[in-house]
Amino acid sequence: MIADIKKTAEQKMNKSLETLKADFGKVRTGRAHTGILDHVTVEYYGSPMAINQVASVTLIDARTIGVQPFEKNMIGPVERAIRDSDLGLNPASQGNLIRVPMPMLTEERRRDLIKVVRGETENGKVAVRNIRRDANEHLKKLLKDKSISEDDERRAQDDIQKLTDRFVAEMDKALQVKEADLMAV
């Protein structure tokens, strides 16, 4: 039972770390990459769809993303969806292709992005701590039901705390890498 609780906690903490890294991928640097547009949705016959489901998203060069809708009538809505997203991008259509140039980042914008990344990291740490709290509550319930001894509960709580510390440290390490990436010119 204790092993199951530890394993579940570790899996959930790992998911939180992966989610944090995925969120870091959405915070853009000066370079273009297709993952930036992953969460942008466009109205497609009355229902919201991800851009990569209604268009082909490719890299034209290091600073430009190319978006080619599968249907010609979707050029306007896709362009509008990119412009209206919170990414601060200004797409321009050329025939069947929408070019999305990545603007250069100013020092001020870089600092704002670092604040965003730090907030994401803090949210990830909170998620990990919540997982720790849930695991400890399960252990206390097992102790109350007399399924485990107090010593086993204490050891398991220590193991879960070590697990929490490890994942928080990994999140801090990922934050340092992302900060360095954002500040690189």
C-alpha positions as CSV (number, residue, x, y, z in Angstrom):
1,M,0.0,0.0,0.0
2,I,2.8,2.4,0.9
3,A,4.6,1.6,-2.3
4,D,1.5,2.3,-4.3
5,I,1.1,5.7,-2.7
6,K,4.8,6.6,-3.3
7,K,4.5,5.4,-6.9
8,T,1.4,7.3,-7.6
9,A,2.9,10.5,-6.0
10,E,6.0,10.1,-8.1
11,Q,4.0,9.7,-11.3
12,K,1.9,12.7,-10.6
13,M,4.9,14.8,-9.7
14,N,6.6,13.7,-12.9
15,K,3.5,14.8,-14.9
16,S,3.6,18.2,-13.2
17,L,7.3,18.6,-14.2
18,E,6.5,17.6,-17.8
19,T,3.6,20.1,-17.9
20,L,5.9,22.8,-16.6
21,K,8.4,22.0,-19.4
22,A,5.6,22.1,-22.0
23,D,4.5,25.5,-20.6
24,F,8.1,26.7,-20.9
25,G,8.0,25.7,-24.6
26,K,5.1,28.0,-25.2
27,V,7.0,31.0,-23.8
28,R,8.8,32.1,-26.8
29,T,12.3,33.4,-27.3
30,G,13.4,35.2,-30.5
31,R,13.5,31.9,-32.4
32,A,10.5,30.5,-34.1
33,H,9.2,27.0,-33.4
34,T,5.8,25.4,-34.4
35,G,4.9,24.5,-30.9
36,I,4.2,28.2,-30.2
37,L,0.9,28.0,-32.1
38,D,-0.3,24.7,-30.4
39,H,-2.8,26.3,-28.0
40,V,-4.2,28.8,-30.6
41,T,-7.7,27.8,-31.6
42,V,-9.7,28.8,-34.7
43,E,-13.5,28.7,-35.4
44,Y,-14.0,25.9,-37.9
45,Y,-17.6,25.5,-39.0
46,G,-18.9,26.6,-35.6
47,S,-16.6,24.7,-33.3
48,P,-13.1,25.7,-32.0
49,M,-10.2,23.6,-33.4
50,A,-6.5,23.8,-32.9
51,I,-4.6,25.5,-35.7
52,N,-2.6,22.3,-36.5
53,Q,-5.9,20.5,-37.2
54,V,-7.0,23.0,-39.9
55,A,-3.6,24.0,-41.3
56,S,-0.1,22.7,-41.9
57,V,2.3,24.6,-39.5
58,T,6.0,24.6,-40.7
59,L,9.1,26.6,-40.1
60,I,10.1,28.8,-43.1
61,D,13.3,30.0,-41.5
62,A,14.7,30.5,-38.0
63,R,12.5,33.5,-37.3
64,T,9.3,32.8,-39.4
65,I,6.5,30.2,-39.1
66,G,4.5,29.3,-42.1
67,V,0.8,28.3,-41.7
68,Q,-1.0,26.9,-44.7
69,P,-4.7,26.2,-44.2
70,F,-6.1,23.0,-45.8
71,E,-9.0,25.0,-47.1
72,K,-8.7,28.4,-48.9
73,N,-11.7,29.9,-47.0
74,M,-9.9,29.3,-43.7
75,I,-7.0,31.8,-44.4
76,G,-8.8,34.8,-42.9
77,P,-10.1,33.0,-39.7
78,V,-6.6,31.4,-39.1
79,E,-4.8,34.7,-39.5
80,R,-7.3,36.4,-37.2
81,A,-6.9,33.7,-34.6
82,I,-3.2,34.1,-34.5
83,R,-3.4,37.9,-34.3
84,D,-6.0,37.7,-31.5
85,S,-4.0,35.2,-29.5
86,D,-2.0,36.4,-26.4
87,L,1.3,35.7,-28.3
88,G,1.7,39.2,-29.7
89,L,2.3,37.9,-33.2
90,N,1.4,39.8,-36.4
91,P,0.7,37.3,-39.3
92,A,0.6,38.3,-42.9
93,S,-1.0,36.2,-45.7
94,Q,0.7,35.7,-49.1
95,G,-1.7,33.8,-51.3
96,N,-2.3,30.4,-49.6
97,L,0.4,30.8,-47.0
98,I,0.3,32.8,-43.8
99,R,3.7,34.0,-42.7
100,V,4.1,34.6,-39.0
101,P,7.4,36.5,-38.3
102,M,8.8,36.4,-34.8
103,P,9.5,39.9,-33.4
104,M,12.8,40.6,-31.8
105,L,12.6,40.6,-28.0
106,T,13.5,43.8,-26.2
107,E,15.2,43.7,-22.8
108,E,12.0,44.8,-21.1
109,R,10.0,42.0,-22.9
110,R,12.6,39.4,-21.9
111,R,12.2,40.5,-18.2
112,D,8.4,40.2,-18.5
113,L,8.8,36.7,-20.0
114,I,11.1,35.7,-17.1
115,K,8.3,36.8,-14.6
116,V,5.8,34.7,-16.5
117,V,8.2,31.7,-16.4
118,R,8.8,32.2,-12.7
119,G,5.1,32.2,-12.1
120,E,4.7,29.0,-14.1
121,T,7.5,27.4,-12.0
122,E,5.8,28.5,-8.8
123,N,2.5,26.9,-10.0
124,G,4.4,23.7,-10.7
125,K,5.9,23.7,-7.2
126,V,2.4,24.3,-5.7
127,A,1.1,21.3,-7.7
128,V,4.0,19.1,-6.4
129,R,3.3,20.2,-2.8
130,N,-0.4,19.4,-3.2
131,I,0.5,15.9,-4.4
132,R,2.7,15.6,-1.3
133,R,-0.1,16.7,0.9
134,D,-2.5,14.2,-0.7
135,A,0.0,11.3,-0.3
136,N,0.5,12.2,3.4
137,E,-3.2,12.3,4.0
138,H,-3.5,8.8,2.5
139,L,-0.7,7.6,4.8
140,K,-2.5,9.2,7.8
141,K,-5.7,7.4,6.8
142,L,-3.9,4.1,6.6
143,L,-2.4,4.7,10.1
144,K,-5.8,5.6,11.5
145,D,-7.2,2.4,10.0
146,K,-4.3,0.6,11.7
147,S,-3.2,-0.8,8.3
148,I,0.4,0.5,8.8
149,S,2.6,1.2,11.9
150,E,3.6,4.7,13.0
151,D,7.2,3.9,12.0
152,D,6.2,2.9,8.5
153,E,4.1,6.0,8.2
154,R,7.0,8.3,9.3
155,R,9.4,6.6,6.9
156,A,7.0,6.9,4.0
157,Q,6.4,10.6,4.8
158,D,10.2,11.1,4.7
159,D,10.4,9.3,1.4
160,I,7.6,11.4,-0.1
161,Q,9.3,14.6,1.3
162,K,12.6,13.5,-0.5
163,L,10.6,13.0,-3.7
164,T,9.0,16.4,-3.3
165,D,12.4,18.0,-2.8
166,R,13.8,16.3,-5.8
167,F,11.0,17.5,-8.1
168,V,11.2,21.0,-6.8
169,A,14.9,21.1,-7.5
170,E,14.4,19.8,-11.0
171,M,11.8,22.6,-11.6
172,D,14.3,25.1,-10.3
173,K,16.9,23.7,-12.7
174,A,14.5,23.9,-15.6
175,L,13.7,27.5,-14.6
176,Q,17.4,28.4,-14.6
177,V,17.8,26.9,-18.1
178,K,14.8,28.8,-19.4
179,E,15.9,32.1,-17.9
180,A,19.3,31.7,-19.5
181,D,17.6,31.0,-22.8
182,L,15.4,34.0,-22.5
183,M,18.3,36.4,-21.7
184,A,20.5,35.1,-24.5
185,V,20.6,37.6,-27.3
